[in-house]
Amino acid sequence: MAGRAHILIAGAGIGGLTAALSLLRAGCDVDVYEQAPQLGEVGAGFQMSANGTRVLYHLGLGEKIESVAWRPGGKEIRIWNSGQTWPLFDLGTESVALYGYPYLMFHRADLHGILVDAVRAEKADAIHTGCKCIGFDQDERGVVLRMEGGAEARGDALIGADGVHSAIRAGLFGADEPQFAGVMAWRGVIPVDRLPAGLLPPLGANWVGPGGHIVHYFLRRGELLNFAGFRERDDWQVESWSTQGTVEECLADYDGWHEVIRTLIRNIETPYKWALMLREPMERWTRGRVSLLGDACHAMLPFLAQGAVQAIEDGCVLARCFAKYGAPDEALAAYEAARRARANAVVTGSKETMQRFHNRQLADPAAEQYVNEQWQPDAVKQRYDWLFTYDATSVAV
């Protein structure tokens, strides 16, 4: 490893591991420090558009990710109470034809495991578990990452990939001030064999309604169904993915919704709930030899399905900057310059999308007209093409 930049990464989530793999492939030495005592991604499913799958194919993981993912034929919009349906995207051959790469749905644990194995194939001891990062010090010689219990690690640069409650961000810029978005979320994963045969077509769906919406799609080659529900409420403001709710409470939030939705909720064994928080786009991510990645610097509402994808883009561009510039301060400055406007635009777009999904015009009898206006093909193309066509593997750095 002598002569190579040694990069420390706080956090072994999807973004941190993509960065680690990309940096290792770019010729850097990397060590990743994860607070969990053992590796394993919590959460449920997430969607990955072509701008994300492009990076994973670029890293040589195409065959592996396709073996665990579900490739939808398309996505549709449905009205909350009637179930009336409109096509949203053709995501079968059209995603590849238009954007070069497929649109895939993943269980987080599946993609996480692939990334762990790929990082360890490059450097067997790169990932260190049971290491809670609490702060850092930097000088002209490098960075020292401090961990709970007194352990330290020294490197040439540090990347905070430690999520929405990032200790590295707090060390750079102080505590953040998130604002409650007025929306709480429900999530659950349902084994498909628990559902009535023929209940759902092989498509992803966005059910839109006044004050709330629901997204569902299949995972793990179609063996599971991911359910994510969003409801405007002000009585639950805990930002955690691990708080258990009840089926009864979730059903109450979707009283009057279509029976398909209520059937899905009844088949969630353990629904989890969390509050959605708004964070303003950051104007700086970097100071000296320390920078941020993913939710640590551009946490966003989940309404464009871009949170994990933006972290993956970050990791790819970060590695390209180290490959081009070498010196940590130059590489990190170039990384921030290349990524900040893009990621911050997605933060803003995600916030704006909430109002479209929850608009009061979706109450009868205006719903059909509203959907026709908001999801006509040219409007959809304008909202999504700029996301899907972005190429982190070649964008100027």
C-alpha positions in Angstrom: 0.0 0.0 0.0 3.0 2.3 0.2 2.6 5.5 -1.9 -1.1 5.2 -2.3 -3.6 7.5 -0.7 -5.1 5.9 2.4 -8.8 6.8 2.7 -10.8 6.3 5.9 -14.6 5.8 5.5 -17.0 6.2 8.5 -20.0 4.0 7.7 -20.4 0.7 5.9 -23.8 1.3 4.3 -24.6 1.1 0.6 -22.8 4.5 -0.1 -19.8 3.9 2.0 -19.2 0.4 0.5 -19.7 1.7 -3.1 -17.1 4.4 -2.3 -14.7 1.9 -0.8 -14.9 -0.5 -3.7 -14.6 2.4 -6.2 -11.5 3.8 -4.4 -9.9 0.4 -4.1 -10.4 -0.1 -7.8 -8.9 3.3 -8.4 -5.7 2.3 -6.6 -6.3 3.8 -3.1 -5.9 2.0 0.2 -9.2 2.1 2.1 -10.4 1.2 5.6 -14.1 1.3 6.5 -15.2 1.7 10.1 -18.8 0.6 10.9 -20.5 1.0 14.3 -22.6 -2.2 14.1 -21.0 -5.2 15.7 -21.7 -7.3 12.6 -22.5 -6.5 9.0 -26.0 -6.6 7.8 -28.1 -3.8 6.2 -31.4 -3.0 8.1 -34.4 -1.8 6.2 -36.4 -3.2 3.4 -36.5 -2.5 -0.3 -35.3 0.3 -2.6 -35.5 1.2 -6.2 -32.5 1.8 -8.4 -32.8 3.7 -11.7 -30.4 3.5 -14.5 -28.1 6.2 -13.1 -27.4 3.9 -10.2 -27.2 0.5 -12.0 -24.8 2.1 -14.5 -22.3 2.5 -11.6 -22.7 -1.1 -10.4 -22.2 -2.5 -13.9 -19.2 -0.2 -14.2 -17.8 -1.9 -11.1 -18.3 -5.4 -12.6 -21.3 -6.3 -10.5 -24.0 -6.6 -13.2 -24.4 -10.3 -13.1 -24.5 -10.5 -9.3 -27.0 -7.7 -8.8 -29.3 -9.1 -11.5 -29.3 -12.5 -9.6 -30.8 -10.9 -6.5 -32.9 -8.1 -7.9 -36.4 -7.9 -9.4 -36.6 -6.2 -12.8 -40.1 -4.6 -13.2 -41.8 -4.5 -16.5 -43.0 -1.0 -15.6 -44.5 1.3 -13.0 -48.0 2.6 -12.8 -50.0 5.3 -11.0 -53.2 4.3 -9.2 -55.8 6.4 -7.5 -56.1 5.7 -3.7 -59.8 4.7 -3.5 -60.9 3.6 -7.0 -57.7 1.8 -8.0 -58.0 3.5 -11.4 -54.6 3.0 -13.2 -52.3 4.9 -15.5 -48.9 3.8 -16.9 -46.0 5.8 -15.5 -42.9 4.2 -17.0 -42.1 1.2 -19.2 -39.2 -0.1 -17.3 -38.6 -3.3 -19.2 -36.6 -3.0 -22.4 -37.3 0.8 -22.4 -35.0 1.6 -19.5 -32.1 -0.1 -21.3 -33.0 1.4 -24.6 -33.3 5.0 -23.3 -30.7 5.1 -20.6 -28.4 2.1 -21.2 -29.0 0.2 -18.0 -31.9 -1.5 -16.2 -34.2 -0.2 -13.5 -34.0 -2.7 -10.6 -35.6 -3.3 -7.2 -33.5 -4.6 -4.4 -33.7 -5.8 -0.8 -31.1 -3.7 0.9 -29.5 -6.7 2.6 -28.9 -8.4 -0.8 -27.1 -5.5 -2.4 -25.2 -4.8 0.8 -23.9 -8.4 0.9 -22.7 -8.1 -2.7 -20.8 -4.9 -1.9 -19.3 -6.4 1.2 -18.0 -9.4 -0.7 -16.6 -7.2 -3.5 -14.8 -4.9 -1.1 -13.3 -7.9 0.8 -12.2 -9.4 -2.5 -10.1 -6.3 -3.1 -8.8 -6.0 0.5 -9.8 -8.8 2.9 -9.5 -6.7 6.1 -10.9 -3.4 4.8 -14.1 -3.4 6.9 -13.9 -3.0 10.6 -17.1 -3.6 12.7 -17.9 -2.5 16.2 -16.2 0.9 15.6 -18.5 3.8 16.4 -16.9 7.0 14.9 -17.3 10.0 17.2 -15.0 12.6 15.8 -11.7 13.4 14.0 -8.7 15.7 14.0 -6.8 16.8 10.9 -3.6 18.6 10.1 -1.3 19.0 7.1 -0.1 15.4 7.6 -3.4 13.6 7.6 -6.6 12.8 9.5 -7.1 10.9 12.8 -10.5 9.2 13.1 -11.6 8.9 16.7 -13.8 6.1 17.9 -15.8 5.3 21.0 -13.6 3.5 23.5 -10.5 5.4 22.6 -9.4 3.6 19.4 -8.0 5.7 16.6 -7.2 5.3 12.9 -4.9 7.5 10.8 -5.2 8.1 7.1 -4.7 10.7 4.3 -8.4 11.6 4.1 -11.7 10.9 5.8 -15.2 10.4 4.2 -18.2 10.6 6.4 -20.7 8.1 5.1 -22.4 7.8 8.4 -25.9 8.7 7.6 -28.4 11.3 8.6 -27.1 11.6 12.1 -23.5 11.9 10.9 -20.9 12.5 13.6 -18.5 13.5 10.8 -20.8 16.2 9.6 -21.3 17.5 13.1 -17.5 17.7 13.5 -17.2 19.7 10.3 -20.2 22.0 10.5 -21.9 21.5 13.9 -25.3 20.0 14.7 -27.9 20.1 12.0 -31.4 21.3 12.5 -33.9 19.0 10.7 -37.5 20.0 10.4 -40.4 17.6 10.6 -41.9 17.2 7.1 -45.4 16.7 8.4 -45.3 13.1 7.1 -44.7 9.7 8.7 -43.9 6.6 6.8 -44.7 2.9 7.1 -42.7 0.1 5.7 -43.0 -3.7 5.6 -41.9 -6.7 3.5 -44.5 -9.3 2.6 -43.7 -12.9 1.4 -45.6 -13.1 -1.9 -47.0 -16.5 -1.0 -49.0 -14.8 1.7 -51.0 -12.8 -0.8 -54.0 -13.9 -2.8 -53.0 -15.1 -6.3 -53.3 -12.5 -9.0 -53.7 -9.6 -6.5 -51.0 -7.5 -8.2 -49.5 -7.4 -11.7 -45.7 -7.7 -12.2 -45.3 -3.9 -11.9 -44.3 -1.3 -9.4 -47.1 1.0 -8.3 -47.6 4.4 -6.8 -51.0 4.9 -5.2 -51.6 8.6 -4.8 -54.2 10.2 -2.6 -55.1 13.4 -0.6 -52.6 13.6 2.2 -50.8 10.4 1.5 -49.4 7.8 -0.9 -48.2 4.2 -1.1 -45.5 2.6 -3.1 -45.2 -1.1 -3.6 -43.0 -3.4 -5.8 -41.5 -6.8 -5.7 -38.0 -7.8 -4.4 -35.6 -10.7 -4.5 -36.6 -12.1 -7.9 -40.2 -11.5 -7.1 -40.3 -13.6 -3.9 -41.1 -10.6 -1.6 -43.3 -7.5 -1.9 -42.0 -4.2 -0.5 -44.6 -1.9 1.0 -43.9 1.8 1.8 -46.8 4.0 2.9 -46.6 7.8 3.6 -49.3 9.7 5.5 -49.5 13.3 6.6 -49.6 13.2 10.4 -48.1 15.4 13.1 -48.3 13.0 16.1 -45.2 10.9 15.3 -41.9 12.6 14.9 -39.2 9.9 15.7 -36.7 9.6 12.9 -35.9 5.9 13.2 -36.3 2.9 10.9 -36.5 0.4 13.8 -39.7 1.5 15.7 -42.4 -1.1 15.4 -46.0 -0.1 14.8 -49.1 -2.2 14.5 -51.2 -3.4 11.6 -54.2 -1.8 13.2 -52.6 1.6 13.4 -51.4 1.3 9.8 -54.9 0.3 8.6 -56.3 3.3 10.4 -54.0 5.6 8.5 -55.4 4.1 5.2 -59.1 4.0 6.1 -61.2 4.3 3.0 -58.3 3.3 0.7 -58.7 0.5 -1.9 -59.1 -3.0 -0.7 -55.9 -4.1 -2.4 -54.0 -1.7 -0.1 -55.8 -2.9 2.9 -55.1 -6.5 2.0 -51.4 -5.7 1.7 -51.3 -4.1 5.1 -53.1 -7.0 6.8 -50.3 -9.3 5.5 -47.4 -7.2 6.9 -46.2 -9.2 9.9 -44.4 -6.3 11.6 -44.9 -2.8 10.1 -42.3 -0.2 11.1 -42.9 3.5 11.2 -40.7 6.6 11.1 -41.0 10.4 10.7 -39.7 12.1 7.6 -37.4 15.1 8.3 -36.4 17.9 6.0 -32.8 19.1 5.8 -31.8 22.1 3.7 -29.3 21.5 0.9 -25.7 22.0 2.2 -23.6 24.6 0.5 -20.4 22.9 1.7 -19.5 19.3 2.3 -15.7 19.5 2.6 -13.0 21.0 4.9 -9.4 20.1 4.1 -9.0 16.4 4.2 -12.5 15.5 5.3 -15.7 15.3 3.3 -19.2 13.7 3.3 -21.2 11.3 1.2 -24.8 10.2 0.8 -27.3 11.0 3.6 -24.5 12.7 5.6 -24.6 15.6 3.2 -27.7 15.3 1.2 -30.4 13.5 3.1 -33.6 13.6 1.1 -37.3 12.6 1.2 -37.8 9.3 -0.5 -40.2 10.5 -3.2 -37.9 10.4 -6.2 -36.4 7.0 -5.1 -32.9 8.5 -5.3 -31.4 8.4 -1.8 -29.3 5.3 -2.2 -28.7 6.0 -5.8 -27.2 9.4 -5.1 -24.9 7.8 -2.5 -23.8 5.4 -5.2 -23.1 8.2 -7.6 -21.1 10.0 -4.9 -18.9 7.0 -4.4 -18.1 6.6 -8.1 -17.3 10.3 -8.6 -15.2 10.4 -5.4 -12.9 7.6 -6.6 -12.6 9.3 -10.0 -11.4 12.5 -8.3 -8.8 10.6 -6.3 -7.6 8.9 -9.5 -7.3 12.2 -11.3 -5.9 14.5 -8.6 -4.2 12.3 -6.1 -3.7 14.9 -3.4 -6.5 14.5 -0.9 -7.4 18.2 -0.6 -7.6 18.6 -4.4 -9.5 15.4 -4.9 -12.1 16.2 -2.2 -12.6 19.8 -3.5 -13.1 18.4 -7.0 -15.5 15.8 -5.7 -17.7 18.4 -3.9 -17.7 20.7 -6.9 -18.8 17.8 -9.2 -21.5 16.5 -7.0 -23.0 19.3 -4.9 -25.4 20.9 -7.4 -26.6 17.6 -8.7 -27.3 16.0 -5.3 -28.9 19.2 -4.0 -31.2 19.4 -7.0 -32.4 15.9 -6.1 -33.0 17.0 -2.5 -35.2 19.9 -3.8 -36.9 17.7 -6.3 -37.8 15.1 -3.8 -39.4 17.7 -1.5 -41.5 19.1 -4.4 -42.7 15.6 -5.4 -44.4 15.1 -2.0 -47.0 17.7 -2.9 -47.7 16.1 -6.2 -48.3 12.7 -4.6 -50.5 14.1 -1.8 -52.4 16.8 -3.5 -55.9 17.5 -2.2 -57.2 17.5 -5.8 -56.8 13.7 -5.6 -60.0 13.6 -3.5 -63.1 12.8 -5.6 -64.2 13.9 -8.1 -61.1 15.8 -9.3 -58.7 12.9 -9.1 -58.9 11.7 -12.7 -58.3 15.1 -14.2 -55.4 15.8 -11.8 -53.6 12.5 -12.7 -54.1 13.1 -16.4 -52.5 16.5 -16.0 -49.6 15.6 -13.7 -48.6 12.3 -15.2 -49.0 12.9 -18.9 -45.9 11.5 -20.7 -44.1 14.8 -21.5 -44.4 15.9 -17.8 -43.0 12.6 -16.6 -40.1 12.7 -19.1 -39.2 16.3 -17.9 -39.3 15.2 -14.3 -37.2 12.1 -14.6 -34.9 12.2 -17.7 -32.4 14.5 -16.0 -32.1 12.0 -13.2 -31.8 8.8 -15.2 -29.4 10.1 -17.9 -26.7 11.3 -15.5 -23.5 9.3 -15.9 -21.3 9.2 -12.7 -18.7 7.2 -14.6 -17.9 10.0 -17.1 -19.3 13.3 -15.7 -16.6 16.0 -15.7 -14.4 16.1 -12.6 
